[in-house]
Amino acid sequence: MDRWCGRVALVTGASSGIGAGIASSLVKNGMIVLGVARDVERIKKLSDSLGTTASGGKLVGMKCDVTNEDDIKSVFSYAKDQFGGIDVCVNNAGLSHSSSLLTGDTKEWRNMLDVMILAPCIITREFMNQVKERGVDDAHIIFINSILGHVVPPQSPHFYCATKFAITAIAEGVRQELREMKSNCRCTSISPGVVKTEIFGRAFKAEDIQKAVEDVDKLISNGMPLLPDDIGNTVLFVLSAPPRMEVNEIIVTTTGKPLVSD
């Protein structure tokens, strides 16, 4: 990670869960992290707890609704003014609704499309525009995907699966377009299994979100779910790869468990 010390990473959805885990890992390894989310106060609390590392790593919070294109463009303008630009783009922001395909709510579907598909595309476009403008040729785009972007198990949130399958296609499309540009910038899709975060509680509109997070343990029989820090460490592995190596797709699951359970 030495070559990334002092450089800038954007992490969307950095206020909790996987995003907070990734932001923390990058800061501890010397990166300046611009963490964005609607709930910027939670990012500020995380920033205070991390402080500034000996190698200059720090977390800067900024309010951003990724469904608002103007908000997204403001993030890149701020990054250019404050830091000169962004070197690593982590598309992490996500959500889920529990409604099924045959009975689902159109408003909830549109919300998922905006957050899970359109936002990463807009963010990646704006990121690469800035990268090309700066003449940077070693930037890295990371999509936080899901095991549900590869398989559709019974009883799964099927519309959510559809959005993640889209991310699998988008990541490969970005990789091909970078190759056509003869760019050395890299693109990685990281697909976790069950991670102990708030997403399940929020999908089912739990009254007690913290209890819902604890209940994620029950989804893994005779084992443990992944933790946000596990995904943070996966991002470190991806970024630590030498220039000759690109991690295209990485699936991270609980030890000793099948990819999905019936």
Steps between C-alpha positions, in 0.01 A plus 500: 500500500803732512431651159152606615620689809388862481276436203123548498217246504128562464275261692124530454265381774778556754275570798458137609558134420728403214566861400616593849717187512665586167552865597665396829733252329614755243560773760706262715713432193576865433234605252296818513142375477211714387205315652157597376147413609172669588574459872826694513491528881579128532797544269624790712480285813700228325750762384545625855563148626760432228680835524798562271747213471878535513507446123243777442191288459174669592126484431318806371120481504271663245123487467387347172181340375621272220158518333566871438740559210577854614607365840733254328657770284547718808703220661741492207526880493580501871759223457669689217512825700614344828722210394566539129277205416412140586718195429283213625122486457307253715138467392350358817172682572207259490165403645234235468125475529328177591215509247485221243495524121135400471367723778767770526462874528609698190627789713730265691626347175581845358681588820716188467571570133609855583728398788631166378541550124475863385706646786804273449490573126487878554769488768730286286452731200579811705797325660652404164437849361708639786764227468548574127511874566781447753693256280492229767556150360491277808160581651277220629122455481344259750139385497365340817282235341344193668490125474144573386651654189597148394224269626127534570413277795141423602348744750755767406405864430472451125497864392811555711659205318416668169678820602808305605505297178502841330807600700677183384432607140589866566835408657592285201383773263717759675797263485455454124467874440817568699678245284371670184638830635838328550478611863692337783220589743348190656149385588394244761166355608493369859210265577447425870268241647309581819659795682395616846354843413180701522378412150278211610330701775442794268366277221237357734445833677599367841409719796828421677781522244773401744312184599452425130878526453557254784240266350708468183697236695193275477522496121817290519445162665804370689714792392540874486408759238770712346581833667541840329872492581529180294387692194732787594789253502386366164523851356854529640593173329361622168681835522825333608523298177806592290443703182526186283205342685131590490250327729192496277252325727533374855234307694527504879290258706483346845753222555364150447163612364348464151467816293126494568264284701165373371 
